[in-house]
Amino acid sequence: MISSQQLEPIWERDSLDWKELPASEITQRVTSKVQPGSIVLFHNAAIHTPEALPAILEALLQQGYTFVPISQLILPKPYTIDHTGRQLPG
């Protein structure tokens, strides 16, 4: 999770790690699509995710991103979700 002042969807960057992509492809996919406020989806049983994560974290840290608990990004209730999946205060 990446901190931001923006309101973002619950997750909007899919690593596609479940497709058994090589670690290098997972890394490229995530690091090229992340933007401030992104929440990246990874899957527990994905084979190459553990191999990809160190490179992803290092690249994003070098770009100035910080990582925060999901609770700091998800709005408390009440909220609504618009047609793009973004959370809006209720």
Secondary structure, DSSP 4 states (H G I P E B T S, - for coil): -B--SS--BS--EE--GGGT--HHHHHHHHHHH--TT--EE--TT-SSHHHHHHHHHHHHHHTT--B--GGGTSPPSSEEE-TTSBEEE-
